[in-house]
Amino acid sequence: MKVALVLLTCVCLMACTWVKPEEGAQDIALVKPAHVETCKKLGTASATSKSKVLGITRGERKVAEELLVLAKNEALSLGGDTLVSETSPEEGQQHFSVYKCRDSE
């Protein structure tokens, strides 16, 4: 019974989203490099998330989603509105470039 409870706890922890988007982060676009040719580059965002919990590898899609949320939060803090992925997610890390593409209203 205790083993089942521990396993259930591990599964629940792995399904949890650890990262919450900041207000406005949902408006940050992820685009291909060709779409930012006329944009102003503001900097970079390096995102890191746990790829393993209690020694168990988390789902790649879930980790990638969290990395994108972290990058969007960072882009927001830099005043950006657009991200370009510079690397693929690997071992809980990914690098993005942050751009300002839309005119301020």
C-alpha positions as CSV (number, residue, x, y, z in Angstrom):
1,M,0.0,0.0,0.0
2,K,2.8,2.4,0.9
3,V,4.6,1.7,-2.4
4,A,1.4,2.4,-4.3
5,L,1.0,5.7,-2.5
6,V,4.6,6.7,-3.2
7,L,4.2,5.9,-6.9
8,L,0.9,7.8,-7.1
9,T,2.6,10.8,-5.5
10,C,5.5,10.6,-8.0
11,V,3.0,10.5,-11.0
12,C,1.1,13.4,-9.6
13,L,4.3,15.5,-9.1
14,M,5.4,14.7,-12.7
15,A,2.1,15.9,-14.1
16,C,2.2,19.2,-12.2
17,T,3.0,22.4,-14.0
18,W,5.7,24.1,-12.0
19,V,5.8,27.3,-13.9
20,K,3.0,29.9,-14.1
21,P,2.7,32.5,-16.9
22,E,2.9,36.1,-15.8
23,E,0.1,38.4,-16.9
24,G,0.6,39.3,-20.5
25,A,2.9,36.4,-21.3
26,Q,0.2,34.7,-23.3
27,D,0.6,37.5,-25.9
28,I,4.3,36.7,-26.6
29,A,4.6,35.0,-30.0
30,L,7.0,32.2,-30.8
31,V,8.1,32.5,-34.4
32,K,10.6,31.3,-36.9
33,P,13.8,33.4,-37.5
34,A,12.5,34.7,-40.9
35,H,9.7,36.5,-39.1
36,V,11.9,38.8,-37.0
37,E,14.1,40.3,-39.8
38,T,12.5,43.7,-39.3
39,C,12.3,43.5,-35.5
40,K,14.5,44.9,-32.8
41,K,16.5,42.3,-30.9
42,L,16.3,43.0,-27.1
43,G,18.3,40.1,-25.8
44,T,18.2,36.5,-24.9
45,A,16.2,34.3,-22.5
46,S,17.7,31.1,-21.1
47,A,15.1,28.8,-19.6
48,T,15.7,26.0,-17.2
49,S,13.2,23.5,-15.8
50,K,13.5,20.2,-13.9
51,S,13.7,17.4,-16.4
52,K,13.7,14.8,-13.7
53,V,11.7,14.5,-10.4
54,L,12.8,12.1,-7.8
55,G,15.1,10.5,-10.4
56,I,12.2,9.9,-12.8
57,T,12.4,11.6,-16.2
58,R,9.5,14.0,-16.9
59,G,7.7,14.1,-20.2
60,E,9.5,16.0,-22.9
61,R,6.4,17.9,-23.9
62,K,5.7,19.0,-20.4
63,V,9.2,20.2,-19.9
64,A,9.2,22.0,-23.3
65,E,5.9,23.8,-22.3
66,E,7.5,25.0,-19.1
67,L,10.6,26.2,-20.8
68,L,8.4,28.2,-23.2
69,V,6.4,29.8,-20.4
70,L,9.7,30.7,-18.6
71,A,11.0,32.3,-21.8
72,K,7.7,34.2,-22.4
73,N,7.9,35.5,-18.8
74,E,11.5,36.7,-19.4
75,A,10.6,38.3,-22.8
76,L,7.8,40.2,-21.0
77,S,10.3,41.5,-18.4
78,L,12.6,42.7,-21.3
79,G,9.8,44.5,-23.0
80,G,9.6,42.0,-25.9
81,D,6.7,40.6,-27.7
82,T,8.3,37.8,-29.8
83,L,10.6,34.8,-29.2
84,V,12.7,32.8,-31.5
85,S,14.0,29.4,-30.3
86,E,17.7,29.2,-30.7
87,T,18.1,25.7,-29.4
88,S,15.9,22.6,-28.9
89,P,15.0,21.7,-25.4
90,E,17.7,19.5,-23.9
91,E,18.0,18.2,-20.4
92,G,15.6,20.9,-19.1
93,Q,17.3,23.8,-20.8
94,Q,16.5,25.9,-23.9
95,H,17.7,29.3,-25.3
96,F,15.6,31.9,-27.0
97,S,16.2,35.3,-28.6
98,V,13.8,38.1,-27.5
99,Y,12.5,40.6,-30.0
100,K,10.2,43.7,-30.1
101,C,8.2,43.4,-33.4
102,R,4.9,45.2,-32.7
103,D,4.6,48.9,-32.4
104,S,3.6,50.2,-29.0
105,E,0.1,51.6,-28.8
